[in-house]
Amino acid sequence: MYIPGKAFEGFLNLDSFTLEHGTIDDVEPNAMSGLDVKPARADLHKIPRKYGRFEMRYSRLVNKVIPPGLLYSWKYLKHAAVVV
């Protein structure tokens, strides 16, 4: 999978974002621009709550590196997990 620049900008604000399984060949550094992951207000959802979390789980990175700047625009991100 190739993730182009601004691929997720239509999602706007999320409280959780997960990429799971598959193979990631290349990710442009600005692929996540326009997207933000931040804690949602408690009155918007029921427990269990997500608190500004990004996860990349069991996804094979062909180049074996997380692209520089991938999470740069996420200024409210509280937790990040990379499980491979």
C-alpha positions, 0 to 999 in steps of 0.5 A: 500500500502506498499512502499519498500526501493528505490521504486522510484530510477528510477525516478531520478530528478523531480520538483514535486512529489505527492502521492494522495488518497489511503492507505499507510500501511508502508513506509521503511525509505529509500524508497525515496533514489535515488530520488530527487525533486528540482526546474527545470530550467525555460527553461525546462517547461512552466508556471505554474512552479513547484518548488521542491514540494512534496505533500501527499494529502488525503492518509490515513496513517494507523500508523498515522505517517510520517515515520522517514527519508522519505524526508531525501535524498531530499536536494533540496526540497523547499516545502512539503505539507501533506493534510489528 
